Amino acid sequence: MAMILKNMVLITQDMVLILEVTEAEVVETLEAEV
């Protein structure tokens, strides 16, 4: 059971990192177009 929870936490952290990177890329793109 603990392993499942641990894996869920890791997956969530990965998703947050991906969202942060994607957001940074979008901001850079928008700033470049202005």
mmCIF file of the N, C-alpha and C atoms, coordinates in Angstrom:
data_MODEL
# 
_entry.id   MODEL 
# 
loop_
_atom_site.group_PDB 
_atom_site.id 
_atom_site.type_symbol 
_atom_site.label_atom_id 
_atom_site.label_alt_id 
_atom_site.label_comp_id 
_atom_site.label_asym_id 
_atom_site.label_entity_id 
_atom_site.label_seq_id 
_atom_site.pdbx_PDB_ins_code 
_atom_site.Cartn_x 
_atom_site.Cartn_y 
_atom_site.Cartn_z 
_atom_site.occupancy 
_atom_site.B_iso_or_equiv 
_atom_site.pdbx_formal_charge 
_atom_site.auth_seq_id 
_atom_site.auth_comp_id 
_atom_site.auth_asym_id 
_atom_site.auth_atom_id 
_atom_site.pdbx_PDB_model_num 
ATOM 1   N N  . MET A 1 1  ? 0.841 -1.200 0.000   1.00 0.00 ? 1  MET A N  1 
ATOM 2   C CA . MET A 1 1  ? 0.000 0.000  0.000   1.00 0.00 ? 1  MET A CA 1 
ATOM 3   C C  . MET A 1 1  ? 0.874 1.247  0.000   1.00 0.00 ? 1  MET A C  1 
ATOM 4   N N  . ALA A 1 2  ? 1.924 1.225  0.822   1.00 0.00 ? 2  ALA A N  1 
ATOM 5   C CA . ALA A 1 2  ? 2.810 2.387  0.894   1.00 0.00 ? 2  ALA A CA 1 
ATOM 6   C C  . ALA A 1 2  ? 3.476 2.646  -0.452  1.00 0.00 ? 2  ALA A C  1 
ATOM 7   N N  . MET A 1 3  ? 3.807 1.562  -1.161  1.00 0.00 ? 3  MET A N  1 
ATOM 8   C CA . MET A 1 3  ? 4.455 1.722  -2.468  1.00 0.00 ? 3  MET A CA 1 
ATOM 9   C C  . MET A 1 3  ? 3.534 2.430  -3.453  1.00 0.00 ? 3  MET A C  1 
ATOM 10  N N  . ILE A 1 4  ? 2.245 2.084  -3.435  1.00 0.00 ? 4  ILE A N  1 
ATOM 11  C CA . ILE A 1 4  ? 1.285 2.705  -4.342  1.00 0.00 ? 4  ILE A CA 1 
ATOM 12  C C  . ILE A 1 4  ? 1.209 4.204  -4.057  1.00 0.00 ? 4  ILE A C  1 
ATOM 13  N N  . LEU A 1 5  ? 1.118 4.559  -2.789  1.00 0.00 ? 5  LEU A N  1 
ATOM 14  C CA . LEU A 1 5  ? 1.057 5.973  -2.426  1.00 0.00 ? 5  LEU A CA 1 
ATOM 15  C C  . LEU A 1 5  ? 2.332 6.685  -2.842  1.00 0.00 ? 5  LEU A C  1 
ATOM 16  N N  . LYS A 1 6  ? 3.462 6.031  -2.642  1.00 0.00 ? 6  LYS A N  1 
ATOM 17  C CA . LYS A 1 6  ? 4.752 6.627  -3.008  1.00 0.00 ? 6  LYS A CA 1 
ATOM 18  C C  . LYS A 1 6  ? 4.807 6.877  -4.512  1.00 0.00 ? 6  LYS A C  1 
ATOM 19  N N  . ASN A 1 7  ? 4.341 5.896  -5.292  1.00 0.00 ? 7  ASN A N  1 
ATOM 20  C CA . ASN A 1 7  ? 4.333 6.054  -6.749  1.00 0.00 ? 7  ASN A CA 1 
ATOM 21  C C  . ASN A 1 7  ? 3.402 7.181  -7.168  1.00 0.00 ? 7  ASN A C  1 
ATOM 22  N N  . MET A 1 8  ? 2.260 7.310  -6.503  1.00 0.00 ? 8  MET A N  1 
ATOM 23  C CA . MET A 1 8  ? 1.320 8.380  -6.835  1.00 0.00 ? 8  MET A CA 1 
ATOM 24  C C  . MET A 1 8  ? 1.953 9.739  -6.574  1.00 0.00 ? 8  MET A C  1 
ATOM 25  N N  . VAL A 1 9  ? 2.688 9.845  -5.483  1.00 0.00 ? 9  VAL A N  1 
ATOM 26  C CA . VAL A 1 9  ? 3.357 11.112 -5.164  1.00 0.00 ? 9  VAL A CA 1 
ATOM 27  C C  . VAL A 1 9  ? 4.391 11.438 -6.240  1.00 0.00 ? 9  VAL A C  1 
ATOM 28  N N  . LEU A 1 10 ? 5.166 10.444 -6.645  1.00 0.00 ? 10 LEU A N  1 
ATOM 29  C CA . LEU A 1 10 ? 6.188 10.655 -7.674  1.00 0.00 ? 10 LEU A CA 1 
ATOM 30  C C  . LEU A 1 10 ? 5.547 11.083 -8.989  1.00 0.00 ? 10 LEU A C  1 
ATOM 31  N N  . ILE A 1 11 ? 4.460 10.430 -9.375  1.00 0.00 ? 11 ILE A N  1 
ATOM 32  C CA . ILE A 1 11 ? 3.763 10.771 -10.617 1.00 0.00 ? 11 ILE A CA 1 
ATOM 33  C C  . ILE A 1 11 ? 3.237 12.201 -10.540 1.00 0.00 ? 11 ILE A C  1 
ATOM 34  N N  . THR A 1 12 ? 2.677 12.563 -9.400  1.00 0.00 ? 12 THR A N  1 
ATOM 35  C CA . THR A 1 12 ? 2.151 13.916 -9.227  1.00 0.00 ? 12 THR A CA 1 
ATOM 36  C C  . THR A 1 12 ? 3.265 14.941 -9.349  1.00 0.00 ? 12 THR A C  1 
ATOM 37  N N  . GLN A 1 13 ? 4.409 14.653 -8.742  1.00 0.00 ? 13 GLN A N  1 
ATOM 38  C CA . GLN A 1 13 ? 5.554 15.569 -8.819  1.00 0.00 ? 13 GLN A CA 1 
ATOM 39  C C  . GLN A 1 13 ? 6.007 15.725 -10.268 1.00 0.00 ? 13 GLN A C  1 
ATOM 40  N N  . ASP A 1 14 ? 6.038 14.612 -11.020 1.00 0.00 ? 14 ASP A N  1 
ATOM 41  C CA . ASP A 1 14 ? 6.436 14.672 -12.427 1.00 0.00 ? 14 ASP A CA 1 
ATOM 42  C C  . ASP A 1 14 ? 5.458 15.542 -13.211 1.00 0.00 ? 14 ASP A C  1 
ATOM 43  N N  . MET A 1 15 ? 4.160 15.378 -12.955 1.00 0.00 ? 15 MET A N  1 
ATOM 44  C CA . MET A 1 15 ? 3.154 16.166 -13.661 1.00 0.00 ? 15 MET A CA 1 
ATOM 45  C C  . MET A 1 15 ? 3.316 17.649 -13.363 1.00 0.00 ? 15 MET A C  1 
ATOM 46  N N  . VAL A 1 16 ? 3.597 17.982 -12.109 1.00 0.00 ? 16 VAL A N  1 
ATOM 47  C CA . VAL A 1 16 ? 3.793 19.380 -11.727 1.00 0.00 ? 16 VAL A CA 1 
ATOM 48  C C  . VAL A 1 16 ? 5.010 19.956 -12.452 1.00 0.00 ? 16 VAL A C  1 
ATOM 49  N N  . LEU A 1 17 ? 6.089 19.179 -12.514 1.00 0.00 ? 17 LEU A N  1 
ATOM 50  C CA . LEU A 1 17 ? 7.300 19.642 -13.207 1.00 0.00 ? 17 LEU A CA 1 
ATOM 51  C C  . LEU A 1 17 ? 7.006 19.887 -14.683 1.00 0.00 ? 17 LEU A C  1 
ATOM 52  N N  . ILE A 1 18 ? 6.284 18.962 -15.310 1.00 0.00 ? 18 ILE A N  1 
ATOM 53  C CA . ILE A 1 18 ? 5.952 19.099 -16.728 1.00 0.00 ? 18 ILE A CA 1 
ATOM 54  C C  . ILE A 1 18 ? 5.096 20.355 -16.937 1.00 0.00 ? 18 ILE A C  1 
ATOM 55  N N  . LEU A 1 19 ? 4.130 20.582 -16.055 1.00 0.00 ? 19 LEU A N  1 
ATOM 56  C CA . LEU A 1 19 ? 3.285 21.766 -16.172 1.00 0.00 ? 19 LEU A CA 1 
ATOM 57  C C  . LEU A 1 19 ? 4.102 23.039 -16.029 1.00 0.00 ? 19 LEU A C  1 
ATOM 58  N N  . GLU A 1 20 ? 5.030 23.056 -15.093 1.00 0.00 ? 20 GLU A N  1 
ATOM 59  C CA . GLU A 1 20 ? 5.863 24.245 -14.885 1.00 0.00 ? 20 GLU A CA 1 
ATOM 60  C C  . GLU A 1 20 ? 6.716 24.524 -16.114 1.00 0.00 ? 20 GLU A C  1 
ATOM 61  N N  . VAL A 1 21 ? 7.308 23.479 -16.691 1.00 0.00 ? 21 VAL A N  1 
ATOM 62  C CA . VAL A 1 21 ? 8.143 23.646 -17.884 1.00 0.00 ? 21 VAL A CA 1 
ATOM 63  C C  . VAL A 1 21 ? 7.292 24.135 -19.050 1.00 0.00 ? 21 VAL A C  1 
ATOM 64  N N  . THR A 1 22 ? 6.128 23.523 -19.230 1.00 0.00 ? 22 THR A N  1 
ATOM 65  C CA . THR A 1 22 ? 5.238 23.907 -20.322 1.00 0.00 ? 22 THR A CA 1 
ATOM 66  C C  . THR A 1 22 ? 4.814 25.360 -20.166 1.00 0.00 ? 22 THR A C  1 
ATOM 67  N N  . GLU A 1 23 ? 4.468 25.748 -18.952 1.00 0.00 ? 23 GLU A N  1 
ATOM 68  C CA . GLU A 1 23 ? 4.048 27.122 -18.685 1.00 0.00 ? 23 GLU A CA 1 
ATOM 69  C C  . GLU A 1 23 ? 5.174 28.094 -19.019 1.00 0.00 ? 23 GLU A C  1 
ATOM 70  N N  . ALA A 1 24 ? 6.400 27.753 -18.651 1.00 0.00 ? 24 ALA A N  1 
ATOM 71  C CA . ALA A 1 24 ? 7.551 28.611 -18.935 1.00 0.00 ? 24 ALA A CA 1 
ATOM 72  C C  . ALA A 1 24 ? 7.740 28.759 -20.440 1.00 0.00 ? 24 ALA A C  1 
ATOM 73  N N  . GLU A 1 25 ? 7.570 27.674 -21.185 1.00 0.00 ? 25 GLU A N  1 
ATOM 74  C CA . GLU A 1 25 ? 7.728 27.727 -22.639 1.00 0.00 ? 25 GLU A CA 1 
ATOM 75  C C  . GLU A 1 25 ? 6.638 28.589 -23.268 1.00 0.00 ? 25 GLU A C  1 
ATOM 76  N N  . VAL A 1 26 ? 5.421 28.478 -22.771 1.00 0.00 ? 26 VAL A N  1 
ATOM 77  C CA . VAL A 1 26 ? 4.315 29.280 -23.298 1.00 0.00 ? 26 VAL A CA 1 
ATOM 78  C C  . VAL A 1 26 ? 4.580 30.757 -23.049 1.00 0.00 ? 26 VAL A C  1 
ATOM 79  N N  . VAL A 1 27 ? 5.039 31.085 -21.842 1.00 0.00 ? 27 VAL A N  1 
ATOM 80  C CA . VAL A 1 27 ? 5.338 32.481 -21.512 1.00 0.00 ? 27 VAL A CA 1 
ATOM 81  C C  . VAL A 1 27 ? 6.428 33.011 -22.427 1.00 0.00 ? 27 VAL A C  1 
ATOM 82  N N  . GLU A 1 28 ? 7.469 32.213 -22.651 1.00 0.00 ? 28 GLU A N  1 
ATOM 83  C CA . GLU A 1 28 ? 8.556 32.650 -23.534 1.00 0.00 ? 28 GLU A CA 1 
ATOM 84  C C  . GLU A 1 28 ? 8.043 32.890 -24.946 1.00 0.00 ? 28 GLU A C  1 
ATOM 85  N N  . THR A 1 29 ? 7.179 32.008 -25.416 1.00 0.00 ? 29 THR A N  1 
ATOM 86  C CA . THR A 1 29 ? 6.629 32.147 -26.766 1.00 0.00 ? 29 THR A CA 1 
ATOM 87  C C  . THR A 1 29 ? 5.797 33.418 -26.877 1.00 0.00 ? 29 THR A C  1 
ATOM 88  N N  . LEU A 1 30 ? 4.960 33.659 -25.877 1.00 0.00 ? 30 LEU A N  1 
ATOM 89  C CA . LEU A 1 30 ? 4.109 34.857 -25.897 1.00 0.00 ? 30 LEU A CA 1 
ATOM 90  C C  . LEU A 1 30 ? 4.961 36.119 -25.856 1.00 0.00 ? 30 LEU A C  1 
ATOM 91  N N  . GLU A 1 31 ? 6.000 36.108 -25.039 1.00 0.00 ? 31 GLU A N  1 
ATOM 92  C CA . GLU A 1 31 ? 6.861 37.290 -24.934 1.00 0.00 ? 31 GLU A CA 1 
ATOM 93  C C  . GLU A 1 31 ? 7.615 37.527 -26.241 1.00 0.00 ? 31 GLU A C  1 
ATOM 94  N N  . ALA A 1 32 ? 7.994 36.455 -26.927 1.00 0.00 ? 32 ALA A N  1 
ATOM 95  C CA . ALA A 1 32 ? 8.730 36.590 -28.188 1.00 0.00 ? 32 ALA A CA 1 
ATOM 96  C C  . ALA A 1 32 ? 7.834 37.183 -29.273 1.00 0.00 ? 32 ALA A C  1 
ATOM 97  N N  . GLU A 1 33 ? 6.523 36.864 -29.232 1.00 0.00 ? 33 GLU A N  1 
ATOM 98  C CA . GLU A 1 33 ? 5.605 37.349 -30.259 1.00 0.00 ? 33 GLU A CA 1 
ATOM 99  C C  . GLU A 1 33 ? 5.259 38.820 -30.078 1.00 0.00 ? 33 GLU A C  1 
ATOM 100 N N  . VAL A 1 34 ? 5.314 39.295 -28.848 1.00 0.00 ? 34 VAL A N  1 
ATOM 101 C CA . VAL A 1 34 ? 4.926 40.693 -28.583 1.00 0.00 ? 34 VAL A CA 1 
ATOM 102 C C  . VAL A 1 34 ? 5.964 41.644 -29.163 1.00 0.00 ? 34 VAL A C  1 
# 
